[in-house]
Amino acid sequence: MMATRLPRSGGSGRGARSGGPARPARAAGSRSSGRRPESARARLPKKPDPFRRERTTWLAVSVVLTLLLLASMGFAGWWGYDWYEQRQVRESHKTAVAAARQTVVDFFSISGDSVDRDVEQVIQGATGTFKEEYEAGRAELRTAVKENKVKSEGKVLRAGLVSGDSDSATVLVAADANVRNANSPKGRKVHYRVQVEMSYDKKSERWLVADLKFVG
């Protein structure tokens, strides 16, 4: 008599053997460890850099300070050059006033005994039209001084700059002259106010009288 076979269970053999319930299948991609997937970690926000803002701020401050320093250096250079130029012009004008004073003294100081030397001193300090006219009247002036026995001594009382630039200046001069001649042997004092136009001669590096006119 043949023995009848029982059908096998559809479950796992291990489960059947152990007699316990069958374990459920794990979901695809699930892991028992605590690690997050790479895509999840990539989406996490980065931690803020506490020093990044400070570095950016200091960089901006450094740039501004550098620009301000360069600007101040440029301004200082310009101001220094302008100050130097103005100082040079002021010093040059002092020389112009001194030259005007001397020429006025020479102009009003003349004598029959030294007329040629006196006239030459005026010419040496003159230029332009004034020099040409004075030279043209030299012979006539010499004759008049000698014939009338003129002796005049000039003295500048005050002189001041009216206006000017690097190569020209206007100087106002107040002067006295003690004049003696054949008709007035004791002499008499004459007061003059003259306006002197000065011109700077670059060749000789001197201030010279370009014009001299009486203003009262």
Backbone as a chain_set.jsonl record, in Angstrom:
{"seq": "MMATRLPRSGGSGRGARSGGPARPARAAGSRSSGRRPESARARLPKKPDPFRRERTTWLAVSVVLTLLLLASMGFAGWWGYDWYEQRQVRESHKTAVAAARQTVVDFFSISGDSVDRDVEQVIQGATGTFKEEYEAGRAELRTAVKENKVKSEGKVLRAGLVSGDSDSATVLVAADANVRNANSPKGRKVHYRVQVEMSYDKKSERWLVADLKFVG", "coords": {"N": [[0.85, -1.16, 0.0], [0.616, 2.136, -0.954], [2.155, 5.183, 0.36], [0.576, 8.32, 1.043], [1.634, 11.611, -0.272], [2.12, 14.721, 1.324], [1.283, 18.072, 0.346], [3.787, 20.723, -0.196], [4.39, 23.633, 1.814], [3.759, 27.053, 0.731], [5.371, 28.928, 1.81], [8.531, 30.229, 3.063], [11.138, 28.026, 3.301], [12.821, 28.128, 5.468], [11.318, 29.499, 7.273], [9.3, 27.805, 7.564], [10.575, 25.691, 8.67], [11.431, 26.709, 11.048], [9.163, 27.328, 12.206], [8.194, 29.809, 12.73], [6.591, 33.001, 11.917], [6.665, 34.307, 8.564], [9.132, 36.68, 7.486], [8.48, 40.068, 6.51], [9.219, 41.395, 3.25], [11.88, 43.757, 2.659], [11.593, 47.221, 1.825], [12.556, 48.524, -1.337], [15.682, 50.059, -1.541], [15.724, 50.963, 1.065], [17.454, 51.384, 4.16], [18.983, 50.153, 7.114], [20.757, 51.675, 8.508], [21.619, 55.012, 9.918], [22.396, 56.874, 8.002], [21.917, 59.485, 5.594], [20.585, 59.665, 2.294], [22.708, 60.6, -0.537], [21.599, 62.601, -2.176], [19.827, 63.852, -0.47], [21.535, 64.89, 1.455], [22.85, 66.768, -0.122], [20.964, 68.685, -0.499], [20.825, 70.033, 1.858], [21.089, 73.107, 3.671], [24.007, 75.229, 3.559], [26.316, 75.881, 6.182], [26.416, 79.13, 7.572], [29.151, 81.432, 7.016], [30.736, 82.985, 9.571], [32.732, 84.887, 9.349], [32.766, 85.846, 6.827], [31.175, 88.102, 6.136], [32.475, 90.066, 7.635], [35.001, 90.089, 6.401], [34.31, 90.994, 3.846], [33.335, 93.532, 4.46], [35.632, 94.802, 5.548], [37.251, 94.714, 3.295], [35.89, 96.463, 1.576], [36.104, 98.817, 3.083], [38.879, 99.13, 3.062], [39.364, 99.613, 0.349], [37.989, 102.047, -0.009], [39.416, 103.692, 1.779], [41.924, 103.634, 0.563], [41.371, 104.91, -1.874], [40.622, 107.425, -0.897], [43.032, 108.181, 0.249], [44.711, 108.348, -2.003], [43.378, 110.392, -3.353], [43.67, 112.488, -1.52], [46.426, 112.758, -1.545], [46.813, 113.59, -4.171], [45.442, 116.029, -4.102], [46.955, 117.351, -2.161], [49.386, 117.507, -3.504], [48.657, 119.139, -5.683], [47.823, 121.443, -4.287], [50.186, 122.094, -2.973], [51.856, 122.683, -5.139], [50.461, 124.853, -6.249], [50.582, 126.638, -4.123], [53.336, 127.014, -4.03], [53.768, 128.239, -6.526], [52.321, 130.643, -6.21], [53.742, 131.763, -4.146], [56.217, 132.158, -5.37], [55.473, 134.085, -7.263], [54.726, 136.19, -5.574], [57.187, 136.769, -4.338], [58.578, 137.538, -6.604], [57.191, 139.845, -7.304], [57.894, 141.521, -5.208], [60.509, 142.038, -5.911], [59.996, 143.401, -8.263], [58.751, 145.748, -7.315], [60.885, 146.838, -5.868], [62.676, 147.32, -7.973], [61.239, 149.225, -9.391], [61.186, 151.346, -7.541], [63.942, 151.995, -7.475], [64.431, 152.828, -10.114], [62.769, 155.065, -10.268], [64.019, 156.747, -8.415], [66.457, 157.095, -9.79], [65.464, 158.384, -12.037], [64.589, 160.875, -11.112], [66.89, 161.912, -10.133], [69.423, 163.821, -11.129], [72.138, 165.556, -12.573], [74.101, 168.311, -13.779], [76.817, 167.795, -13.704], [77.059, 165.051, -13.812], [75.458, 164.091, -15.826], [75.483, 162.35, -18.088], [76.079, 159.816, -17.005], [73.932, 159.619, -15.238], [71.685, 159.561, -16.962], [72.217, 157.206, -18.335], [71.91, 155.29, -16.319], [69.148, 155.316, -15.941], [68.32, 154.349, -18.435], [69.369, 151.77, -18.387], [67.678, 150.512, -16.639], [65.318, 150.362, -18.012], [62.841, 149.479, -20.538], [61.262, 148.61, -23.685], [58.849, 150.932, -24.997], [59.224, 153.109, -23.272], [61.994, 153.101, -22.819], [62.938, 153.539, -25.417], [61.918, 156.122, -26.001], [63.144, 157.657, -24.024], [65.842, 157.325, -24.627], [65.833, 158.54, -27.127], [65.456, 161.204, -26.457], [67.774, 161.884, -25.173], [69.993, 163.582, -25.877], [68.832, 166.167, -26.001], [67.908, 166.415, -23.348], [70.319, 166.343, -21.962], [71.522, 168.73, -22.789], [69.698, 170.666, -21.768], [69.892, 170.267, -18.995], [72.554, 170.927, -18.441], [72.75, 173.605, -19.347], [70.917, 174.94, -17.717], [71.937, 174.434, -15.272], [71.04, 172.343, -13.626], [70.287, 170.492, -10.739], [69.135, 167.756, -9.279], [67.746, 165.78, -6.714], [66.389, 162.764, -6.049], [63.955, 161.048, -3.991], [62.332, 158.261, -2.741], [59.267, 157.979, -1.16], [57.223, 156.137, -0.587], [56.083, 153.022, -1.905], [54.051, 150.799, -3.735], [52.521, 147.691, -4.757], [50.131, 147.562, -7.29], [48.82, 145.851, -9.103], [49.433, 142.695, -10.768], [51.164, 139.975, -12.485], [52.873, 136.975, -13.439], [54.749, 138.045, -15.235], [54.419, 140.788, -15.436], [53.782, 143.961, -13.847], [52.146, 146.504, -11.977], [53.095, 149.399, -10.417], [52.712, 151.772, -7.897], [54.203, 154.798, -7.073], [55.299, 157.1, -4.674], [57.111, 160.041, -4.497], [59.678, 162.395, -3.596], [61.473, 165.276, -4.746], [64.313, 167.235, -4.535], [64.937, 170.088, -6.071], [67.253, 172.035, -7.773], [68.298, 174.879, -9.65], [69.478, 177.301, -12.099], [67.768, 179.482, -11.738], [66.729, 179.016, -9.234], [68.685, 178.738, -6.915], [68.763, 177.916, -4.239], [67.065, 175.862, -4.131], [64.084, 173.811, -4.286], [61.425, 171.824, -3.017], [59.759, 169.227, -4.616], [56.843, 167.352, -5.056], [55.952, 164.141, -6.211], [53.78, 161.804, -7.803], [53.82, 158.778, -9.282], [52.965, 156.351, -11.74], [54.171, 153.244, -12.396], [54.865, 150.994, -14.893], [55.855, 147.757, -14.918], [57.92, 145.287, -16.457], [58.827, 141.902, -16.857], [61.926, 140.77, -17.832], [62.934, 137.972, -19.364], [65.331, 137.204, -20.471], [67.429, 138.707, -19.284], [66.627, 138.271, -16.76], [65.447, 140.204, -15.121], [63.439, 142.815, -13.654], [62.068, 145.419, -15.473], [61.444, 148.876, -16.329], [58.66, 149.573, -18.18], [56.948, 151.608, -18.705], [56.322, 154.932, -17.571], [54.443, 157.199, -15.874], [53.033, 160.305, -14.837], [50.74, 160.736, -12.198], [49.662, 162.59, -10.531]], "CA": [[0.0, 0.0, 0.0], [1.508, 3.326, -1.117], [1.874, 6.307, 1.309], [0.142, 9.576, 0.373], [2.516, 12.763, 0.025], [1.456, 15.982, 1.656], [1.843, 19.202, -0.451], [4.68, 21.652, 0.547], [3.865, 24.98, 2.099], [4.298, 28.079, -0.188], [6.273, 29.857, 2.528], [9.973, 29.964, 3.069], [11.481, 26.79, 3.948], [13.415, 28.423, 6.77], [10.224, 29.837, 8.179], [8.53, 26.607, 7.84], [11.317, 24.853, 9.557], [11.506, 27.299, 12.39], [7.823, 27.37, 12.755], [7.786, 31.195, 12.973], [5.967, 33.672, 10.771], [7.585, 34.757, 7.51], [9.469, 38.108, 7.598], [8.101, 40.834, 5.295], [10.354, 41.846, 2.41], [12.242, 45.186, 2.856], [11.354, 48.1, 0.663], [13.772, 48.759, -2.136], [16.421, 51.292, -1.235], [15.72, 51.281, 2.504], [18.611, 50.884, 4.882], [18.8, 50.184, 8.558], [21.677, 52.651, 9.125], [21.091, 56.386, 10.029], [22.926, 57.742, 6.944], [20.951, 59.981, 4.626], [21.036, 59.535, 0.889], [23.547, 61.683, -1.008], [20.753, 63.687, -2.704], [19.255, 64.572, 0.67], [22.598, 65.687, 2.057], [23.188, 67.884, -1.015], [19.948, 69.728, -0.38], [20.908, 70.69, 3.163], [21.715, 74.454, 3.59], [25.371, 75.32, 4.077], [26.448, 76.674, 7.395], [26.918, 80.493, 7.275], [30.52, 81.755, 7.452], [30.624, 84.208, 10.402], [33.786, 85.855, 9.025], [32.661, 86.295, 5.44], [30.65, 89.472, 6.121], [33.531, 90.955, 8.139], [36.03, 90.211, 5.367], [33.767, 91.847, 2.781], [33.27, 94.904, 4.987], [36.987, 95.346, 5.637], [37.742, 94.922, 1.933], [35.283, 97.701, 1.082], [36.718, 99.928, 3.828], [40.255, 99.292, 2.575], [39.299, 100.243, -0.977], [37.598, 103.448, 0.186], [40.53, 104.398, 2.401], [42.976, 103.774, -0.446], [40.954, 105.962, -2.806], [40.711, 108.706, -0.196], [44.449, 108.51, 0.404], [45.213, 108.791, -3.308], [42.772, 111.7, -3.646], [44.29, 113.498, -0.659], [47.792, 112.973, -2.036], [46.717, 114.41, -5.372], [45.063, 117.391, -3.697], [48.099, 117.944, -1.483], [50.369, 117.859, -4.523], [48.168, 120.314, -6.418], [47.835, 122.597, -3.392], [51.58, 122.456, -2.744], [52.374, 123.333, -6.344], [49.809, 126.16, -6.368], [51.163, 127.494, -3.077], [54.7, 127.353, -4.45], [53.672, 129.208, -7.62], [51.902, 131.931, -5.667], [54.868, 132.288, -3.362], [57.198, 132.644, -6.332], [54.961, 135.331, -7.849], [54.818, 137.237, -4.541], [58.595, 137.154, -4.203], [58.949, 138.245, -7.826], [56.596, 141.181, -7.241], [58.726, 142.327, -4.309], [61.643, 142.473, -6.728], [59.477, 144.394, -9.209], [58.564, 146.998, -6.578], [62.224, 147.365, -5.566], [63.227, 147.851, -9.216], [60.506, 150.46, -9.699], [61.691, 152.374, -6.62], [65.282, 152.412, -7.875], [64.353, 153.565, -11.375], [62.195, 156.383, -9.976], [65.106, 157.533, -7.805], [67.38, 157.465, -10.871], [64.771, 159.291, -12.952], [64.53, 162.219, -10.519], [68.228, 162.314, -9.673], [70.218, 164.18, -12.305], [72.976, 166.744, -12.341], [74.927, 168.694, -14.935], [78.152, 167.213, -13.565], [77.029, 163.594, -14.034], [74.255, 163.859, -16.609], [75.602, 161.171, -18.959], [75.948, 158.623, -16.159], [72.565, 159.596, -14.701], [70.78, 159.131, -18.026], [72.512, 155.796, -18.627], [71.311, 154.464, -15.257], [67.719, 155.181, -16.23], [68.179, 153.496, -19.616], [69.68, 150.398, -17.993], [66.521, 149.943, -15.932], [64.115, 150.573, -18.825], [62.607, 148.589, -21.669], [60.116, 148.953, -24.515], [58.617, 152.294, -25.47], [59.83, 154.06, -22.344], [63.436, 153.133, -23.086], [63.147, 154.155, -26.731], [61.662, 157.558, -25.912], [64.162, 158.28, -23.161], [67.085, 157.367, -25.413], [65.667, 159.508, -28.214], [65.568, 162.569, -25.915], [68.973, 161.992, -24.353], [70.802, 164.768, -26.224], [68.087, 167.361, -25.583], [67.917, 166.45, -21.883], [71.675, 166.673, -21.517], [71.737, 170.163, -23.036], [68.873, 171.44, -20.841], [70.424, 170.122, -17.633], [73.812, 171.662, -18.339], [72.527, 175.042, -19.526], [70.172, 175.476, -16.574], [72.65, 174.044, -14.05], [70.063, 171.577, -12.838], [70.745, 169.449, -9.815], [67.934, 167.202, -8.642], [67.97, 164.569, -5.916], [65.104, 162.104, -5.813], [63.801, 160.19, -2.818], [61.046, 157.567, -2.728], [58.606, 157.963, 0.148], [56.538, 154.842, -0.458], [55.775, 152.347, -3.173], [53.229, 149.61, -3.52], [52.031, 146.965, -5.925], [48.715, 147.74, -7.603], [48.391, 144.585, -9.703], [50.539, 142.045, -11.464], [51.181, 138.536, -12.685], [54.232, 136.435, -13.446], [55.687, 138.786, -16.076], [54.116, 142.213, -15.481], [53.349, 144.506, -12.563], [51.89, 147.939, -11.917], [53.561, 149.887, -9.12], [52.46, 153.189, -7.637], [55.331, 155.315, -6.293], [55.26, 158.494, -4.216], [58.513, 160.46, -4.355], [60.032, 163.818, -3.5], [62.725, 165.659, -5.407], [64.831, 168.554, -4.186], [65.417, 170.565, -7.371], [67.942, 173.335, -7.828], [68.732, 175.282, -10.99], [70.027, 178.671, -12.15], [66.767, 180.419, -11.228], [66.426, 178.68, -7.841], [69.898, 178.104, -6.407], [68.535, 177.304, -2.927], [66.294, 174.63, -4.376], [62.701, 173.672, -3.819], [61.001, 170.419, -2.967], [58.628, 168.903, -5.492], [56.273, 166.035, -4.744], [55.463, 163.435, -7.4], [53.143, 160.479, -7.742], [53.98, 158.19, -10.614], [52.567, 154.957, -11.941], [55.248, 152.579, -13.131], [54.527, 149.684, -15.468], [57.054, 146.927, -14.919], [57.899, 144.106, -17.317], [59.914, 140.984, -16.522], [62.736, 140.373, -18.98], [63.442, 136.628, -19.086], [66.714, 137.074, -20.92], [68.314, 139.234, -18.243], [66.027, 137.893, -15.479], [65.288, 141.442, -14.356], [62.246, 143.629, -13.841], [62.44, 146.67, -16.116], [60.357, 149.841, -16.453], [58.121, 149.641, -19.544], [56.258, 152.893, -18.857], [56.312, 155.75, -16.358], [53.591, 158.365, -16.125], [52.648, 161.058, -13.645], [49.31, 160.604, -11.9], [49.262, 163.628, -9.578]], "C": [[0.889, 1.214, 0.0], [1.071, 4.41, -0.172], [1.532, 7.548, 0.514], [1.015, 10.752, 0.789], [1.698, 14.019, 0.281], [2.067, 17.118, 0.82], [2.67, 20.133, 0.434], [4.025, 23.019, 0.731], [4.506, 25.972, 1.153], [5.232, 29.032, 0.493], [7.681, 29.421, 2.43], [10.208, 28.673, 3.797], [12.033, 27.014, 5.314], [12.325, 28.753, 7.757], [9.427, 28.617, 8.524], [9.226, 25.743, 8.826], [11.336, 25.396, 10.959], [10.166, 27.373, 13.051], [7.357, 28.789, 13.018], [7.152, 31.805, 11.743], [6.994, 34.158, 9.771], [7.832, 36.247, 7.644], [9.049, 38.847, 6.335], [9.315, 41.306, 4.542], [10.594, 43.325, 2.616], [11.979, 45.98, 1.586], [12.647, 48.374, -0.043], [14.403, 50.074, -1.742], [16.459, 51.663, 0.22], [16.9, 50.639, 3.162], [18.354, 51.008, 6.37], [19.684, 51.219, 9.217], [21.052, 54.03, 9.121], [21.596, 57.309, 8.95], [21.822, 58.16, 5.988], [21.481, 59.783, 3.222], [21.832, 60.779, 0.482], [22.715, 62.853, -1.495], [20.164, 64.499, -1.565], [20.3, 65.444, 1.324], [22.947, 66.884, 1.201], [22.198, 69.029, -0.878], [20.0, 70.469, 0.947], [21.569, 72.066, 3.013], [23.089, 74.458, 4.217], [25.391, 76.18, 5.328], [27.004, 78.063, 7.062], [28.317, 80.708, 7.828], [30.478, 83.046, 8.271], [31.645, 85.261, 10.045], [33.661, 86.416, 7.62], [32.192, 87.743, 5.352], [31.714, 90.459, 6.587], [34.627, 91.148, 7.096], [35.566, 91.128, 4.243], [33.739, 93.301, 3.222], [34.662, 95.533, 5.034], [37.592, 95.587, 4.26], [37.193, 96.22, 1.36], [35.89, 98.919, 1.765], [38.132, 100.196, 3.327], [40.291, 99.983, 1.222], [38.972, 101.727, -0.846], [38.744, 104.256, 0.769], [41.671, 104.62, 1.405], [42.646, 104.882, -1.43], [41.037, 107.337, -2.164], [42.162, 109.146, -0.032], [45.038, 109.028, -0.903], [44.667, 110.17, -3.659], [43.416, 112.793, -2.814], [45.714, 113.792, -1.089], [47.786, 113.847, -3.283], [46.377, 115.851, -5.039], [46.236, 118.09, -3.026], [49.178, 118.362, -2.483], [49.969, 119.097, -5.302], [48.249, 121.559, -5.555], [49.267, 123.067, -3.147], [52.177, 123.179, -3.946], [51.782, 124.722, -6.504], [50.376, 127.139, -5.346], [52.567, 127.947, -3.472], [54.685, 128.403, -5.557], [53.292, 130.591, -7.102], [53.019, 132.576, -4.862], [55.938, 132.863, -4.283], [56.767, 133.971, -6.943], [55.066, 136.469, -6.84], [56.256, 137.714, -4.37], [59.059, 137.943, -5.425], [58.401, 139.668, -7.824], [57.355, 142.092, -6.273], [59.939, 142.872, -5.059], [61.207, 143.546, -7.716], [59.3, 145.751, -8.532], [59.91, 147.636, -6.264], [62.856, 147.978, -6.819], [62.546, 149.152, -9.616], [60.992, 151.612, -8.818], [63.037, 152.916, -7.098], [65.246, 153.243, -9.159], [63.755, 154.957, -11.169], [63.234, 157.288, -9.33], [66.07, 158.005, -8.883], [66.756, 158.506, -11.799], [64.766, 160.734, -12.422], [65.869, 162.708, -9.982], [69.105, 162.563, -10.892], [70.96, 165.48, -12.019], [73.799, 167.034, -13.594], [76.299, 168.073, -14.883], [78.192, 165.723, -13.895], [75.862, 163.18, -14.932], [74.335, 162.604, -17.472], [75.439, 159.874, -18.156], [74.528, 158.491, -15.612], [71.564, 159.088, -15.733], [70.973, 157.646, -18.33], [71.918, 154.866, -17.567], [69.819, 154.255, -15.492], [67.505, 154.23, -17.396], [68.427, 152.026, -19.266], [68.514, 149.727, -17.269], [65.236, 150.034, -16.719], [64.016, 149.55, -19.95], [61.441, 149.132, -22.502], [60.063, 150.414, -24.942], [59.282, 153.328, -24.581], [61.339, 154.203, -22.607], [63.719, 153.846, -24.411], [62.97, 155.674, -26.666], [62.723, 158.271, -25.074], [65.5, 158.384, -23.895], [67.007, 158.42, -26.516], [65.824, 160.948, -27.717], [66.81, 162.801, -25.088], [69.747, 163.296, -24.638], [70.117, 166.056, -25.76], [68.087, 167.504, -24.063], [69.284, 166.869, -21.354], [71.933, 168.167, -21.667], [70.968, 171.015, -22.026], [69.421, 171.383, -19.421], [71.691, 170.961, -17.464], [73.571, 173.18, -18.419], [71.828, 175.669, -18.315], [70.788, 175.105, -15.226], [71.722, 173.309, -13.069], [70.784, 170.57, -11.951], [69.533, 168.976, -9.022], [68.283, 165.904, -7.918], [66.611, 163.957, -5.559], [65.118, 161.198, -4.596], [62.408, 159.578, -2.833], [60.499, 157.544, -1.308], [57.915, 156.632, 0.407], [56.236, 154.305, -1.856], [54.982, 151.091, -2.869], [52.745, 149.004, -4.811], [50.528, 147.196, -6.089], [48.13, 146.442, -8.16], [49.599, 143.957, -10.391], [50.323, 140.563, -11.652], [52.629, 138.097, -12.769], [55.222, 137.256, -14.261], [55.359, 140.27, -16.224], [53.611, 142.667, -14.113], [53.139, 146.006, -12.704], [52.208, 148.412, -10.515], [53.274, 151.375, -9.019], [53.528, 153.689, -6.677], [55.09, 156.785, -5.944], [56.698, 158.912, -3.915], [58.61, 161.973, -4.22], [61.327, 164.053, -4.253], [63.093, 167.072, -4.97], [65.565, 169.099, -5.417], [66.046, 171.946, -7.226], [68.355, 173.609, -9.27], [69.216, 176.735, -10.93], [69.056, 179.69, -11.569], [66.416, 180.174, -9.759], [67.615, 177.952, -7.227], [69.716, 177.437, -5.05], [67.724, 176.014, -3.036], [64.896, 174.679, -3.823], [62.306, 172.199, -3.903], [59.742, 170.233, -3.816], [58.151, 167.484, -5.17], [55.683, 165.42, -6.017], [54.748, 162.143, -7.007], [53.183, 159.908, -9.154], [53.512, 156.735, -10.607], [53.581, 154.305, -12.864], [54.78, 151.206, -13.596], [55.811, 148.878, -15.607], [56.847, 145.697, -15.816], [59.09, 143.219, -16.978], [60.625, 140.531, -17.787], [63.392, 139.028, -18.673], [64.914, 136.469, -19.472], [67.693, 137.545, -19.857], [67.839, 138.868, -16.846], [65.925, 139.102, -14.546], [63.925, 142.061, -14.636], [62.679, 144.984, -14.367], [61.21, 147.561, -16.267], [59.936, 149.907, -17.92], [57.387, 150.969, -19.786], [56.254, 153.602, -17.503], [55.487, 157.0, -16.653], [53.178, 159.002, -14.801], [51.136, 160.972, -13.45], [48.849, 161.612, -10.857], [50.328, 163.957, -8.564]], "O": [[1.797, 1.338, 0.822], [-0.114, 4.596, 0.104], [2.108, 7.807, -0.543], [1.196, 10.973, 1.986], [0.74, 14.332, -0.425], [3.279, 17.117, 0.607], [2.365, 20.338, 1.609], [3.227, 23.474, -0.088], [5.668, 25.797, 0.784], [5.839, 29.875, -0.169], [8.012, 28.406, 1.817], [9.54, 28.322, 4.77], [11.783, 26.233, 6.232], [12.376, 28.355, 8.921], [8.95, 28.445, 9.646], [8.61, 25.135, 9.702], [11.266, 24.65, 11.936], [10.042, 27.467, 14.272], [6.233, 28.98, 13.484], [7.167, 31.216, 10.662], [8.136, 34.4, 10.16], [6.9, 37.014, 7.883], [9.226, 38.343, 5.225], [10.347, 41.591, 5.149], [9.638, 44.091, 2.738], [12.118, 45.495, 0.463], [13.708, 48.448, 0.576], [13.718, 51.09, -1.624], [17.166, 52.6, 0.591], [17.316, 49.533, 2.815], [17.597, 51.87, 6.817], [19.424, 51.619, 10.352], [20.065, 54.249, 8.419], [21.238, 58.487, 8.979], [20.944, 57.382, 5.616], [22.691, 59.741, 3.001], [21.67, 61.856, 1.057], [23.084, 64.002, -1.252], [20.017, 65.715, -1.686], [20.026, 66.582, 1.706], [23.311, 67.93, 1.739], [22.536, 70.19, -1.108], [19.276, 71.448, 1.13], [22.547, 72.175, 2.274], [23.337, 73.812, 5.235], [24.577, 77.089, 5.495], [27.987, 78.156, 6.327], [28.652, 80.256, 8.924], [30.206, 84.108, 7.711], [31.463, 86.427, 10.394], [34.369, 87.356, 7.259], [32.745, 88.528, 4.581], [31.854, 91.546, 6.025], [35.128, 92.26, 6.928], [36.34, 91.945, 3.745], [34.079, 94.198, 2.45], [34.844, 96.672, 4.604], [38.351, 96.536, 4.066], [37.924, 96.989, 0.735], [36.161, 99.932, 1.119], [38.537, 101.349, 3.184], [41.144, 100.835, 0.974], [39.599, 102.565, -1.493], [39.02, 105.368, 0.318], [42.307, 105.675, 1.408], [43.503, 105.69, -1.785], [41.468, 108.301, -2.798], [42.483, 110.328, -0.158], [45.77, 110.017, -0.916], [45.386, 111.015, -4.193], [43.682, 113.887, -3.311], [46.168, 114.934, -1.012], [48.631, 114.728, -3.443], [46.944, 116.782, -5.611], [46.492, 119.268, -3.277], [49.801, 119.414, -2.343], [50.784, 119.983, -5.56], [48.687, 122.613, -6.018], [49.541, 124.267, -3.115], [52.907, 124.158, -3.796], [52.492, 125.666, -6.851], [50.618, 128.307, -5.65], [52.94, 129.104, -3.276], [55.481, 129.342, -5.54], [53.876, 131.594, -7.512], [53.207, 133.791, -4.901], [56.498, 133.925, -4.01], [57.584, 134.874, -7.123], [55.448, 137.584, -7.196], [56.513, 138.914, -4.271], [59.832, 138.894, -5.305], [59.067, 140.593, -8.289], [57.446, 143.299, -6.498], [60.341, 144.019, -4.864], [61.951, 144.491, -7.982], [59.653, 146.783, -9.103], [60.059, 148.853, -6.382], [63.494, 149.028, -6.743], [63.193, 150.072, -10.119], [61.184, 152.727, -9.302], [63.255, 154.127, -7.127], [65.95, 154.246, -9.273], [64.177, 155.918, -11.812], [63.321, 158.469, -9.663], [66.461, 159.172, -8.901], [67.444, 159.402, -12.287], [64.919, 161.687, -13.186], [65.957, 163.807, -9.435], [69.482, 161.629, -11.6], [70.469, 166.367, -11.321], [74.143, 166.133, -14.358], [76.901, 167.841, -15.932], [79.253, 165.192, -14.224], [75.342, 162.07, -14.82], [73.355, 161.868, -17.578], [74.744, 158.953, -18.584], [73.986, 157.388, -15.531], [70.696, 158.276, -15.414], [70.004, 156.92, -18.553], [71.47, 153.767, -17.893], [69.291, 153.165, -15.274], [66.604, 153.391, -17.353], [67.758, 151.14, -19.799], [68.389, 148.502, -17.292], [64.161, 149.81, -16.165], [64.98, 148.852, -20.267], [60.72, 150.023, -22.053], [61.088, 151.042, -25.211], [59.841, 154.309, -25.072], [61.873, 155.312, -22.611], [64.638, 154.661, -24.501], [63.78, 156.421, -27.214], [63.14, 159.379, -25.41], [66.198, 159.394, -23.799], [67.988, 159.106, -26.803], [66.273, 161.815, -28.466], [66.905, 163.801, -24.376], [70.105, 164.018, -23.707], [70.765, 166.934, -25.189], [68.25, 168.611, -23.549], [69.383, 167.655, -20.412], [72.499, 168.796, -20.773], [71.514, 171.976, -21.484], [69.4, 172.395, -18.72], [71.864, 171.628, -16.444], [74.137, 173.94, -17.633], [72.125, 176.804, -17.942], [70.234, 175.419, -14.172], [71.647, 173.619, -11.879], [71.739, 169.906, -12.355], [68.983, 169.709, -8.201], [69.009, 165.055, -8.434], [65.802, 164.565, -4.858], [66.155, 160.653, -4.219], [61.413, 160.297, -2.927], [61.187, 157.138, -0.372], [58.017, 156.072, 1.498], [56.151, 155.049, -2.834], [55.219, 150.413, -1.87], [52.577, 149.687, -5.822], [49.758, 147.043, -5.141], [47.066, 145.997, -7.729], [50.638, 144.592, -10.57], [49.422, 139.967, -11.061], [53.516, 138.763, -12.236], [56.425, 137.178, -14.011], [55.961, 140.948, -17.057], [53.087, 141.875, -13.329], [53.85, 146.686, -13.444], [51.663, 147.898, -9.538], [53.557, 152.14, -9.94], [53.747, 153.107, -5.615], [54.729, 157.596, -6.797], [57.413, 158.232, -3.179], [57.74, 162.718, -4.671], [62.164, 163.16, -4.384], [62.272, 167.986, -5.033], [66.655, 168.643, -5.761], [65.472, 172.872, -6.653], [68.713, 172.696, -10.014], [69.345, 177.316, -9.853], [69.488, 180.67, -10.963], [65.855, 181.057, -9.11], [67.587, 176.737, -7.036], [70.433, 176.488, -4.732], [67.718, 175.19, -2.122], [64.58, 175.516, -2.977], [62.792, 171.447, -4.748], [58.79, 171.007, -3.721], [58.946, 166.555, -5.032], [55.005, 166.095, -6.792], [55.082, 161.495, -6.015], [52.643, 160.493, -10.093], [53.646, 156.011, -9.62], [53.812, 154.77, -13.98], [54.355, 150.371, -12.797], [56.733, 149.27, -16.322], [55.747, 145.152, -15.911], [60.214, 143.699, -16.83], [60.008, 139.978, -18.698], [64.288, 138.944, -17.834], [65.644, 135.689, -18.861], [68.673, 136.862, -19.562], [68.538, 139.112, -15.862], [66.265, 139.037, -13.365], [63.337, 141.863, -15.7], [63.552, 145.631, -13.788], [60.081, 147.074, -16.326], [60.736, 150.247, -18.792], [57.227, 151.398, -20.929], [56.192, 152.972, -16.447], [55.799, 157.761, -17.57], [53.001, 158.323, -13.79], [50.36, 161.114, -14.395], [47.736, 161.492, -10.346], [50.119, 164.813, -7.705]]}, "num_chains": 1, "name": "protein.A"}
